[in-house]
Amino acid sequence: MKLLDIMPDRIFKPVIEKDAASSASPAEFLQALERADLYLPVATEVSPVSAESRVVAHNDPRSAGADRFRLAQIRLKSIQAARKLKGLLITSPLPGDGKSTAALNLATVLSEKGKHPVLLLEADVYRPALVKRLGLKPWPGLTECYKRGSDPMLAIRRIDPLGFYLLPAGQPGEDGSSLLQSNFVSQLIQGLSSSSFSWILIDAPPTTPVADILALRAHADATLLIARAGKTPREAIEESIRNLGRDHVVGIILNGVEGLDRTYSKYYGYGRSESQVKPTNPKTFDSLRPQKHAR
């Protein structure tokens, strides 16, 4: 299946007036996808990337958190080179574990300031947060496209200066399960997976309810699990791995680890500001490697 096989023959191009979008054929869109150094034919949103966004990979590149996200980038690219890996499901055992923070930072480092086309698909239709975190004015997203039967490709925006592409969830849906388990989402992800996006990062809901996460898992090549130090029970992590399948989980990121900033500030401290919001520090990016089969 080619990208846009399931979509109308219309899509945004970058223009000064976003509402005055012109059309592009599917062939033009696919051709643009093959040229990663160029803007894809979608509208662009400019984010202030404030401290509240917690995109430390951009705002605080010398921090411990930013360094660990760059390490995650290296590990993920290594796994991608060793096996088929494009669609990455990002989830957590519980709400508040930091999966959306991880998704924003991973999209930023993997895109390398727009050198590689990375799509961040916000599938957490219960608690969407990415547009607000980026300081952007909301626009119709996945939920609205599903309700209206409209083209979800028209909801994709390039996010500058971070360089990745975002398809937001839109307004919270009353019946998110119907959307996440629908053919609409299934066909969308299948179409995107056959495109030339380097990565499709799916910011998914937590692993409960199980039916929703399993429906999304079926369309992803692997899962990255996010947990929070001192908060996420070990039992919840183990249950999530069992539900997702040990072979499908390529790694675990542990958020909220204390003490990492002190080590980095001794080396990079001359460039840091005391007024900065303290980032959530990830630690266990070292676990980003293919999981061994359980015996």
Phi, psi and chi 1 to 4 in degrees:
 res  aa     phi    psi   chi1   chi2   chi3   chi4
   1 MET       -  128.4  179.5 -173.9  -67.5      -
   2 LYS   -85.3  151.0  -65.7  -70.4 -173.1 -179.7
   3 LEU   -58.6  135.2 -179.7   66.3      -      -
   4 LEU    81.2    3.3  -62.4 -178.5      -      -
   5 ASP   -57.8  -31.5  -82.8   -7.1      -      -
   6 ILE   -99.7    7.5   59.5  172.9      -      -
   7 MET  -115.1  153.4  -49.7  -60.8  178.5      -
   8 PRO   -63.5  161.5  -20.1   32.1      -      -
   9 ASP   -81.5   59.6 -172.6   14.1      -      -
  10 ARG  -158.8  138.1 -170.5  177.6 -171.5  -80.8
  11 ILE  -160.5  153.4 -166.0  162.0      -      -
  12 PHE   -68.2  147.9  -78.5  124.7      -      -
  13 LYS  -114.6  155.2  -76.9 -176.2  176.7  179.5
  14 PRO   -69.7  121.8   21.6  -30.2      -      -
  15 VAL  -139.4  165.5  -74.0      -      -      -
  16 ILE   -66.9  -45.6  -64.4  176.5      -      -
  17 GLU   -93.2  108.0  -65.3  -66.7  -23.5      -
  18 LYS   -64.6  -29.1  -74.5  179.7  -73.7 -170.4
  19 ASP   -77.3  -15.6  -67.4  -24.3      -      -
  20 ALA   -97.7   49.8      -      -      -      -
  21 ALA   -73.7  140.1      -      -      -      -
  22 SER   -99.1  172.5   55.6      -      -      -
  23 SER   -97.2  158.2   62.5      -      -      -
  24 ALA  -140.9  141.5      -      -      -      -
  25 SER   -76.2  160.7   69.6      -      -      -
  26 PRO   -56.1  -36.7  -26.0   34.2      -      -
  27 ALA   -63.8  -40.1      -      -      -      -
  28 GLU   -66.0  -39.5  -71.0  173.9  -32.9      -
  29 PHE   -64.5  -45.6 -171.1   86.7      -      -
  30 LEU   -64.6  -37.3  -70.4  168.9      -      -
  31 GLN   -63.9  -39.9 -175.5  178.1   25.0      -
  32 ALA   -66.4  -36.1      -      -      -      -
  33 LEU   -62.3  -30.0  -87.9  173.4      -      -
  34 GLU   -74.9  -11.8  -62.7  -67.9  -14.7      -
  35 ARG  -116.3   87.6  -56.6  178.8   64.2 -175.7
  36 ALA   -67.2  -16.5      -      -      -      -
  37 ASP   -83.9   -3.3   58.5  -35.5      -      -
  38 LEU  -109.5  156.3  -64.2  179.8      -      -
  39 TYR   -64.9  135.3  -77.7   80.7      -      -
  40 LEU   -74.1  157.1  -61.4 -173.4      -      -
  41 PRO   -76.0   66.4   27.2  -34.0      -      -
  42 VAL  -136.1  163.6  -63.6      -      -      -
  43 ALA   -70.4  157.3      -      -      -      -
  44 THR  -114.0  136.2  -62.8      -      -      -
  45 GLU  -112.9  136.1  -61.4  -75.4  -15.1      -
  46 VAL  -103.7  116.7  179.3      -      -      -
  47 SER   -92.6  140.7  168.9      -      -      -
  48 PRO   -71.7  -15.2   25.1  -34.0      -      -
  49 VAL    46.3   58.5 -160.7      -      -      -
  50 SER   -71.4  170.8   65.1      -      -      -
  51 ALA   -59.4  -32.4      -      -      -      -
  52 GLU   -66.0  -19.0  -72.4   72.1   21.0      -
  53 SER   -69.4  -23.6   70.8      -      -      -
  54 ARG    60.7   26.8  -57.5 -178.9   77.8   84.2
  55 VAL   -87.1   76.8 -174.7      -      -      -
  56 VAL   -66.8  -24.5  -66.6      -      -      -
  57 ALA   -61.2  -26.0      -      -      -      -
  58 HIS  -100.8  -46.5  175.6   82.0      -      -
  59 ASN   -79.6  -28.5  -76.9  -19.8      -      -
  60 ASP  -141.5   64.8 -161.6    2.1      -      -
  61 PRO   -64.3  -15.5   22.5  -33.2      -      -
  62 ARG   -94.8    4.3  -68.7  178.2  172.3  178.4
  63 SER   -79.2  164.6   67.6      -      -      -
  64 ALA   -61.2  -42.6      -      -      -      -
  65 GLY   -60.5  -45.8      -      -      -      -
  66 ALA   -62.5  -39.3      -      -      -      -
  67 ASP   -63.1  -40.8 -179.8   70.5      -      -
  68 ARG   -71.2  -30.9  -54.7  -51.3  -82.4 -176.3
  69 PHE   -68.3  -35.8  -79.8  117.0      -      -
  70 ARG   -66.1  -36.7  -71.1 -168.5  -66.7  -90.0
  71 LEU   -64.1  -39.7  177.5   57.4      -      -
  72 ALA   -60.7  -40.7      -      -      -      -
  73 GLN   -57.5  -46.5  172.2 -161.7   13.5      -
  74 ILE   -62.0  -45.5  -65.8  170.5      -      -
  75 ARG   -64.3  -42.6  -66.6  -61.4  175.8   93.7
  76 LEU   -66.4  -40.4  -74.9  170.2      -      -
  77 LYS   -66.0  -34.2  -69.9  176.6   71.3  174.1
  78 SER   -65.8  -42.7  176.0      -      -      -
  79 ILE   -65.4  -39.2  -63.6  172.5      -      -
  80 GLN   -61.7  -38.3 -173.8 -178.7   57.5      -
  81 ALA   -69.5  -27.5      -      -      -      -
  82 ALA   -87.7  -21.4      -      -      -      -
  83 ARG  -153.2  167.4   53.3  176.9  -79.4 -168.9
  84 LYS   -68.3  116.1  178.3 -174.3  176.3 -177.6
  85 LEU  -151.1  108.6  177.5   57.7      -      -
  86 LYS  -131.4  -49.4  175.9 -173.5  -75.2 -171.2
  87 GLY   -87.5  112.9      -      -      -      -
  88 LEU  -115.4  117.1 -176.7   64.1      -      -
  89 LEU   -83.3  126.0 -169.3   69.8      -      -
  90 ILE  -113.9  116.1  -58.7  174.7      -      -
  91 THR  -144.4  179.5 -174.0      -      -      -
  92 SER  -150.2  157.4   60.2      -      -      -
  93 PRO   -66.0  -35.3  -22.6   34.4      -      -
  94 LEU  -132.3  157.0  -58.2  172.8      -      -
  95 PRO   -63.0  148.3  -19.5   31.6      -      -
  96 GLY    83.6    8.8      -      -      -      -
  97 ASP   -80.6  -12.2  -76.3  -24.0      -      -
  98 GLY   100.2   21.6      -      -      -      -
  99 LYS   -65.9  -37.0   64.9  177.0  179.8   60.0
 100 SER   -70.3  -35.8  -65.8      -      -      -
 101 THR   -61.6  -45.4  -63.7      -      -      -
 102 ALA   -62.7  -41.3      -      -      -      -
 103 ALA   -63.2  -44.1      -      -      -      -
 104 LEU   -63.0  -43.7  -75.0  169.1      -      -
 105 ASN   -70.6  -38.8  -80.6  -82.4      -      -
 106 LEU   -66.8  -40.2  -73.6  172.4      -      -
 107 ALA   -60.7  -37.9      -      -      -      -
 108 THR   -67.0  -48.9  -61.1      -      -      -
 109 VAL   -72.9  -34.1  -63.7      -      -      -
 110 LEU   -71.1  -30.7  -72.3  169.5      -      -
 111 SER   -75.8  -23.3   71.8      -      -      -
 112 GLU    50.7   57.0  -64.0 -175.1   44.8      -
 113 LYS    58.3   37.9  -61.9 -177.9  178.5  179.8
 114 GLY    91.3    2.4      -      -      -      -
 115 LYS   -69.5  -28.5  -68.7 -179.3 -178.0  178.4
 116 HIS  -124.7  134.1  -53.0  -72.9      -      -
 117 PRO   -75.6  109.1   25.3  -30.7      -      -
 118 VAL  -117.6  129.2  173.5      -      -      -
 119 LEU  -107.8  127.7  176.3   67.6      -      -
 120 LEU  -103.2  111.8  178.2   52.3      -      -
 121 LEU  -100.7  114.0  170.4   59.3      -      -
 122 GLU   -85.3  103.8 -174.5  176.9   29.0      -
 123 ALA  -103.2    3.5      -      -      -      -
 124 ASP   -83.2   81.3 -169.0  -13.0      -      -
 125 VAL   -78.4   -7.0  -64.2      -      -      -
 126 TYR   -83.1  -40.7  -60.2  102.3      -      -
 127 ARG  -136.5   64.8  -61.4  176.9   64.3 -177.5
 128 PRO   -65.4  139.2   23.2  -32.6      -      -
 129 ALA  -142.8  -11.1      -      -      -      -
 130 LEU   -66.7  -43.9  -61.3 -175.1      -      -
 131 VAL   -61.9  -44.0  170.2      -      -      -
 132 LYS   -64.7  -42.4 -177.2  177.1  179.9  179.8
 133 ARG   -61.4  -33.7  -70.5  -86.3  -66.2  -85.2
 134 LEU   -83.9   -1.4  -68.8  168.9      -      -
 135 GLY    70.3   33.5      -      -      -      -
 136 LEU  -108.5  154.3  -59.2  174.0      -      -
 137 LYS   -73.7  130.1 -177.6  179.0  178.5 -179.2
 138 PRO   -61.5  149.6  -20.3   32.4      -      -
 139 TRP  -138.1  160.7   66.2   90.0      -      -
 140 PRO   -56.0  136.8  -25.5   34.9      -      -
 141 GLY  -125.5 -147.9      -      -      -      -
 142 LEU   -59.2  -44.6 -162.5   60.7      -      -
 143 THR   -62.2  -46.5  -60.5      -      -      -
 144 GLU   -65.1  -39.8  -70.8   81.4    5.5      -
 145 CYS   -63.4  -38.1  -67.8      -      -      -
 146 TYR   -65.5  -46.0  174.1   65.6      -      -
 147 LYS   -66.1  -38.3  -69.4  179.2  178.4  178.7
 148 ARG   -90.3  -11.7  -59.1  169.6 -174.7  172.3
 149 GLY    68.8   30.0      -      -      -      -
 150 SER   -97.3  171.8   57.2      -      -      -
 151 ASP   -74.4  112.9 -179.2   -0.5      -      -
 152 PRO   -68.0  -19.7   22.8  -32.8      -      -
 153 MET   -62.6  -27.1  -64.2  -60.3  -65.7      -
 154 LEU   -72.2  -11.4  -63.2  179.6      -      -
 155 ALA   -92.3   -5.5      -      -      -      -
 156 ILE   -76.2  135.8  -66.9  178.5      -      -
 157 ARG  -129.8  145.7  -59.0  -73.3 -171.4  -87.3
 158 ARG   -82.2  134.1  177.7 -176.6  168.8  100.7
 159 ILE  -105.8  111.2  -54.1  -60.0      -      -
 160 ASP  -104.1  147.6  -80.7  -14.1      -      -
 161 PRO   -88.7   11.9   34.6  -37.5      -      -
 162 LEU   -77.6  -27.4  -57.8  177.1      -      -
 163 GLY    90.0    0.7      -      -      -      -
 164 PHE  -102.6  176.4   61.6   81.0      -      -
 165 TYR  -112.3  142.6  -65.2   82.3      -      -
 166 LEU  -127.3  128.5  174.0   64.9      -      -
 167 LEU  -112.9  101.3  174.9   50.1      -      -
 168 PRO   -77.1  164.7   30.5  -34.9      -      -
 169 ALA   -73.4  -27.8      -      -      -      -
 170 GLY    86.0 -154.2      -      -      -      -
 171 GLN   -72.9  146.0  -66.2  -62.4  -43.9      -
 172 PRO   -56.0  134.9  -22.3   32.4      -      -
 173 GLY   -95.4  145.8      -      -      -      -
 174 GLU   -71.4  -31.2  -64.4 -179.8   -0.8      -
 175 ASP  -127.0   72.7 -169.7    3.7      -      -
 176 GLY   -64.0  -30.4      -      -      -      -
 177 SER   -61.9  -40.0  -67.9      -      -      -
 178 SER   -60.7  -38.2  -64.5      -      -      -
 179 LEU   -71.7  -51.5  168.1   56.9      -      -
 180 LEU   -66.0  -27.6  -63.3  179.0      -      -
 181 GLN  -100.0   14.0  -61.0  175.3   37.6      -
 182 SER   -90.4  162.6   68.0      -      -      -
 183 ASN   -65.6  -25.5  -71.6  -27.6      -      -
 184 PHE   -57.9  -51.9  177.6   83.8      -      -
 185 VAL   -69.8  -39.5  168.0      -      -      -
 186 SER   -58.1  -48.6  172.7      -      -      -
 187 GLN   -67.5  -36.3  -70.0 -178.5  -41.7      -
 188 LEU   -61.6  -50.3  170.6   62.7      -      -
 189 ILE   -67.1  -38.1  -63.1  177.2      -      -
 190 GLN   -62.1  -42.0  -72.7  177.6   25.0      -
 191 GLY   -65.0  -42.7      -      -      -      -
 192 LEU   -66.6  -35.8  -69.0  169.8      -      -
 193 SER   -66.4  -27.6  -63.8      -      -      -
 194 SER   -88.9    3.4   63.6      -      -      -
 195 SER   -86.4 -175.9   75.1      -      -      -
 196 SER   -97.3   17.0  -65.9      -      -      -
 197 PHE   -58.9  135.5  -83.3  113.1      -      -
 198 SER   -68.4  -39.3  -61.2      -      -      -
 199 TRP  -140.5  144.5  -67.8   91.0      -      -
 200 ILE  -123.1  106.4  -60.1  167.6      -      -
 201 LEU   -95.9  122.8  -53.5 -178.2      -      -
 202 ILE  -106.2  106.7  -55.7  171.9      -      -
 203 ASP   -79.7   97.5 -179.5   16.1      -      -
 204 ALA   -95.6  165.6      -      -      -      -
 205 PRO   -65.8  167.6  -15.0   28.3      -      -
 206 PRO   -57.4  166.3  -25.3   35.2      -      -
 207 THR   -70.8   -3.3   54.6      -      -      -
 208 THR  -120.2  126.0  -58.7      -      -      -
 209 PRO   -74.8  141.4   17.3  -21.6      -      -
 210 VAL   -63.7  -39.0  176.2      -      -      -
 211 ALA   -60.0  -38.4      -      -      -      -
 212 ASP   -65.8  -47.7  -70.9  -14.5      -      -
 213 ILE   -69.0  -33.6 -157.8   66.5      -      -
 214 LEU   -69.7  -33.5  -68.2 -177.4      -      -
 215 ALA   -64.4  -40.6      -      -      -      -
 216 LEU   -73.2  -38.0  -68.0  170.7      -      -
 217 ARG   -57.0  -35.1  174.4 -159.5  179.8  -79.7
 218 ALA   -61.6  -19.7      -      -      -      -
 219 HIS  -110.4    8.6  -52.6  -59.8      -      -
 220 ALA  -113.6  152.0      -      -      -      -
 221 ASP   -80.9  -26.1  -59.3  -44.1      -      -
 222 ALA  -162.3  168.3      -      -      -      -
 223 THR  -125.2  140.1  -62.6      -      -      -
 224 LEU  -114.5  122.5 -176.0   59.9      -      -
 225 LEU   -99.8  133.9 -164.2   62.5      -      -
 226 ILE  -111.7  131.0  -45.5  -62.6      -      -
 227 ALA  -132.8  164.8      -      -      -      -
 228 ARG  -119.1  130.0 -177.7  169.9  -67.4  -80.7
 229 ALA   -61.0  133.5      -      -      -      -
 230 GLY    76.0    1.8      -      -      -      -
 231 LYS  -127.0  -50.7  177.6 -171.4  174.5 -173.6
 232 THR   -76.5  117.4  -49.1      -      -      -
 233 PRO   -63.4  143.1  -19.2   31.6      -      -
 234 ARG   -57.3  -37.1 -177.7 -176.8 -176.3   89.5
 235 GLU   -62.8  -36.3  -64.7   76.6   13.8      -
 236 ALA   -67.7  -38.5      -      -      -      -
 237 ILE   -64.0  -45.7  -63.3  173.7      -      -
 238 GLU   -64.0  -39.2  -67.5  173.9  -14.2      -
 239 GLU   -65.7  -40.3 -177.6 -179.7    1.7      -
 240 SER   -62.4  -41.6  -65.4      -      -      -
 241 ILE   -64.5  -40.7  -66.9  173.9      -      -
 242 ARG   -62.3  -43.7  -75.9 -164.4  -59.3  -90.4
 243 ASN   -67.8  -39.5  -69.9  -25.5      -      -
 244 LEU   -78.8  -27.7  -69.3  162.8      -      -
 245 GLY    99.2  121.8      -      -      -      -
 246 ARG   -57.4  -37.0 -173.2  171.5  -63.2  -85.8
 247 ASP   -69.1  -19.9  -67.7  -16.8      -      -
 248 HIS   -88.2  -20.3 -154.8  -96.9      -      -
 249 VAL   -89.1  112.0  178.4      -      -      -
 250 VAL   -87.4  -12.6  -65.8      -      -      -
 251 GLY   176.4  169.7      -      -      -      -
 252 ILE  -129.5  133.6  -59.7  172.2      -      -
 253 ILE  -107.5  128.1  -67.3  175.7      -      -
 254 LEU  -103.1  115.7 -173.4   63.8      -      -
 255 ASN   -91.8  163.8  -93.5  -30.0      -      -
 256 GLY    73.0   25.7      -      -      -      -
 257 VAL   -78.2  124.7  177.5      -      -      -
 258 GLU   -84.1  148.0  -61.9  -64.6  -28.1      -
 259 GLY   100.6  -16.9      -      -      -      -
 260 LEU   -65.5  -38.6  -72.3 -179.4      -      -
 261 ASP   -61.7  -34.0  -91.9  -19.6      -      -
 262 ARG   -62.8  -40.5  -70.4 -166.3  -65.5  -88.2
 263 THR   -64.7  -44.3  -59.0      -      -      -
 264 TYR   -71.9  -34.1  -80.3   72.3      -      -
 265 SER   -67.9  -25.6   63.1      -      -      -
 266 LYS   -64.5  -30.2  -69.6  178.1 -178.5  177.8
 267 TYR   -94.4  -42.1 -173.4   78.1      -      -
 268 TYR  -105.9    6.9  -69.8  123.0      -      -
 269 GLY   -58.6  -25.9      -      -      -      -
 270 TYR   -64.9  -17.7   61.1   86.5      -      -
 271 GLY  -106.3    9.5      -      -      -      -
 272 ARG  -102.4  154.8  -60.5  178.9   61.1   80.8
 273 SER  -114.7  135.5  168.5      -      -      -
 274 GLU   -67.7  -18.0  -64.3  -61.6  -29.9      -
 275 SER   -84.9   -4.4   63.5      -      -      -
 276 GLN   -70.1  146.0  -72.2  177.1  -41.3      -
 277 VAL   -70.8  131.0  174.0      -      -      -
 278 LYS   -67.3  124.3 -175.7  177.2 -180.0  179.8
 279 PRO   -76.5  162.1   29.3  -34.3      -      -
 280 THR   -78.1  120.3  -63.5      -      -      -
 281 ASN   -92.2  117.8  -72.5  -40.2      -      -
 282 PRO   -84.7  149.6   29.6  -29.9      -      -
 283 LYS  -125.6  -45.7 -175.5  176.7 -177.6 -178.7
 284 THR   -88.6   41.2   56.8      -      -      -
 285 PHE   -63.9  -21.1  -71.9  119.8      -      -
 286 ASP   -61.1  -19.4  -69.6  -20.0      -      -
 287 SER   -82.8    1.2   67.7      -      -      -
 288 LEU   -76.7   82.7  -80.6  169.8      -      -
 289 ARG  -151.3  157.9   55.3  174.0   63.9   91.0
 290 PRO   -55.0  132.4  -24.4   33.9      -      -
 291 GLN   -77.8  138.9  -58.4  -69.3  -51.1      -
 292 LYS   -73.2  149.1  -65.9 -178.4  179.3  179.0
 293 HIS   -67.0  135.6  -68.0 -157.4      -      -
 294 ALA   -74.1  142.2      -      -      -      -
 295 ARG  -107.4      -  -65.5 -173.7  178.2 -177.3
